């Protein structure tokens, strides 16, 4: 139980509780559909709302706004529900945004039946993010596609173009197509 659920006497000093409702769709529907389509075609369907965005995007409030072969751009306007204990947006949001931009940039280069999964991500945080930061944007660019591993660089910027974080990621490419 959390302190506020136990009737802690300091509750009044905390102010009025806030809440956020998250709604999502079965993620396996997208996973199944995505396996049958060219990666760029599938990413465009997600961007255009022809298939639902994944649950993580709905939970954290980010969206795929641009995609072309080897490039994916996500945007998010953080709110205080994403704050950590020191009063700034948790780095996990920025990392998740960067990871999504990296993975979708890789997926945009893949043929139908070929999948990916993240191997690693290294994020360097350069500026704090708060709700006052406003819109943030993560742009992932495939720097080296590969048959087994793809490499991506990611920049996270604010609406004025100031660099908030930069990252690198590598993704394992998994060819699930039957042998020809």
C-alpha positions in Angstrom: 0.0 0.0 0.0 1.1 3.5 -0.7 1.2 6.1 2.1 -1.8 8.0 0.6 -3.9 4.7 0.7 -3.1 4.2 4.4 -4.7 7.5 5.4 -1.3 9.1 6.3 -2.0 12.3 8.3 0.3 14.3 6.0 -2.0 13.6 3.0 -3.6 17.1 3.2 -0.2 18.7 2.8 0.2 16.8 -0.5 -2.6 18.7 -2.2 -5.4 17.2 -4.2 -4.7 13.8 -5.8 -4.5 13.7 -9.6 -5.2 10.8 -11.9 -4.7 9.8 -15.5 -6.6 7.1 -17.4 -4.8 4.9 -20.0 -6.6 3.0 -22.7 -5.0 0.6 -25.1 -5.7 -2.2 -27.6 -4.4 -5.8 -27.7 -0.7 -5.4 -28.7 -0.7 -8.8 -30.3 -3.0 -7.7 -33.1 -0.4 -5.2 -34.2 2.4 -7.7 -33.8 0.7 -10.2 -36.0 -0.1 -7.6 -38.6 3.4 -6.1 -38.5 4.9 -9.5 -39.3 3.0 -9.6 -42.6 3.9 -6.1 -43.9 7.0 -4.3 -45.1 8.4 -2.4 -42.1 8.0 1.0 -43.6 4.4 0.3 -44.7 3.5 -0.9 -41.2 5.2 2.1 -39.5 3.2 4.4 -41.8 0.0 2.6 -40.8 0.9 3.3 -37.1 1.7 6.9 -37.8 -1.5 7.4 -39.8 -3.7 5.8 -37.1 -4.7 2.9 -39.4 -3.6 0.6 -36.6 -3.5 1.5 -32.9 -0.3 2.9 -31.3 1.3 0.4 -28.9 0.4 0.5 -25.2 3.7 2.0 -24.1 3.1 5.0 -26.4 -0.4 5.5 -24.9 0.9 5.1 -21.4 3.7 7.7 -21.7 1.8 9.9 -24.2 4.1 9.8 -27.2 3.3 9.3 -30.9 5.1 8.4 -34.1 4.8 11.6 -36.2 7.2 11.0 -39.1 8.7 7.9 -40.7 10.8 7.3 -43.8 13.2 4.5 -44.7 15.8 4.5 -41.9 14.3 7.5 -40.0 11.6 7.6 -37.3 10.4 10.6 -35.3 8.4 10.5 -32.1 6.9 13.4 -30.2 5.7 13.8 -26.6 4.6 16.7 -24.4 5.5 15.5 -20.9 3.3 16.2 -17.9 3.9 16.0 -14.2 2.6 12.4 -14.1 6.1 11.5 -15.5 8.1 13.3 -12.8 10.6 11.6 -10.6 11.1 12.5 -6.9 13.4 15.5 -7.6 10.8 17.4 -9.7 11.8 16.7 -13.3 10.6 14.3 -15.9 12.1 10.8 -15.3 14.9 9.9 -17.6 13.0 6.8 -18.4 10.6 8.8 -20.6 13.4 10.2 -22.7 15.0 6.8 -22.9 11.7 5.1 -23.9 11.2 7.8 -26.6 14.7 7.3 -27.9 14.4 3.5 -27.9 11.1 3.8 -29.8 12.7 6.1 -32.4 15.6 3.8 -32.8 13.5 0.6 -33.1 11.0 2.1 -35.5 13.8 3.6 -37.7 15.2 0.0 -37.9 11.8 -1.5 -38.6 11.3 1.0 -41.4 14.2 -0.7 -43.3 13.0 -4.3 -42.9 11.1 -6.5 -45.3 7.9 -8.4 -44.3 8.7 -11.3 -42.0 11.9 -9.7 -40.6 11.7 -8.3 -37.1 14.1 -6.6 -34.6 14.6 -6.2 -30.9 16.8 -3.8 -29.0 20.2 -5.0 -27.9 21.3 -1.9 -26.1 20.8 1.8 -25.8 23.2 4.4 -24.4 21.6 7.7 -23.5 23.4 10.9 -22.5 21.1 13.4 -20.8 22.2 17.0 -21.6 19.3 19.1 -20.1 16.5 18.5 -17.6 13.0 18.0 -19.0 9.9 19.4 -17.1 6.4 20.1 -18.1 7.5 23.6 -19.0 9.9 22.2 -21.6 6.8 21.5 -23.8 7.0 19.3 -26.8 10.0 17.0 -27.1 11.0 15.2 -30.2 13.2 12.1 -30.7 14.6 11.4 -34.1 16.2 8.0 -34.8 18.4 7.5 -37.8 19.8 4.2 -38.9 23.5 4.8 -39.4 24.4 1.2 -40.4 21.7 -1.3 -41.4 22.8 -4.9 -41.2 21.6 -8.4 -41.8 22.1 -9.3 -38.1 22.6 -6.0 -36.3 21.5 -2.4 -37.1 23.0 0.7 -35.5 21.1 3.9 -34.8 21.8 7.4 -33.5 19.0 9.4 -31.8 18.7 13.0 -30.9 16.1 14.3 -28.4 15.3 18.0 -28.8 12.8 20.5 -27.5 10.5 22.6 -29.8 13.2 25.2 -30.2 15.7 22.6 -31.4 17.8 22.5 -28.3 19.5 19.2 -27.7 18.1 17.5 -24.6 19.7 14.1 -25.0 21.6 12.0 -27.5 21.7 8.3 -27.7 23.0 5.3 -29.7 21.4 2.0 -30.0 21.9 -1.3 -31.7 19.1 -3.7 -32.7 19.2 -7.4 -33.4 17.7 -8.2 -36.8 15.7 -11.5 -36.8 14.7 -12.9 -40.2 11.7 -15.1 -39.5 11.0 -15.8 -43.2 11.1 -19.5 -44.3 14.2 -20.3 -46.3 13.8 -19.7 -50.0 
